[in-house]
Amino acid sequence: MSWLKMVLVSLVISALASSSAMTAQATAEIMGASGDMLGTMTLTETPHGVLLFADLVRILPGNHSYHVHEKNLHARLPKN
């Protein structure tokens, strides 16, 4: 078998293997303290835990932190 055929077969097998592995994924909106949307966070389940990827806009440079709620508790709180 030529090296080109071996490469093509390897690519097809890799594509089939990766498409059959279902990955649990969720996306959450990131809200600022004043209620404005700052971006999104994608949570992806991996064999080693959950991977968090934040895509944020309109935040000032500097140190920031976040916390994660299992349930949307803020939706039930009255707004000031």
N, C-alpha and C positions, 0 to 999 in steps of 0.2 A: 504494500500500500504506500502510495507517495506521501510525502510529508504534508502536502496541501490537504489531501483527503483526511489524514489523521487530525490535522488542526480543525477542519470542518466538523468531523465527528465529535471531537472533544468539545467544541463550542456548542453543538446541539445538545450533547449530554449535560453540559453545565447549565444551559438555559432551562432544560426540562427539570433538572434537580432543584434549581433555585425557584422556579415557578410553583413547584409542588409543596414547598415549605411555606405554610401560611404563617404570617406574623401578625400578632395582635397589635393594633395601632389605634391611637385616639388623638384628637386635636382639641385643645382648650384655648379659649380667648384669655388673654392677659389684660386685666383691668387695673388702672391706676387708682390711687386712694380717692380721687375725685370722681371716679366712675368712667373716665375716658379709656378707650381701648388703646393699649400700647403695643399689641401684636398677638402672636399665637405661640403656643408651645405644643410640640408634637411629642407624644409619649409612645415609645416602641418597646414591646416586650422582647428581651433577648435571653439567651441561655444563662447569662450572668446577672440578670436583673432588668430593671426598666431604664431605658436610655431616654433622657430628656433633651430636647433640642428647642431652644428659644429663638424666635425670629421677632425681635423687638424694634420698634421705631419710636421716635419722639421722646427719647429719654436722655437725660443729661449725662455726660461722662462722669465716671466715678464708681465707687463701690455701691453695689445694690444687692439686695437679697430677696428671696421669695419663699413662700411656703405653699404647700399643696394640701387641699382639702379633699377628703375622700368623697364627700357629698357637697353640693352647692349650698352651703349654709348662708352665705351672704345674700342669696336671693330672698330669704325669709326675714332678713333684718330690715327695720325701717331706715329710710335714707334721711340724713340730717339736712 
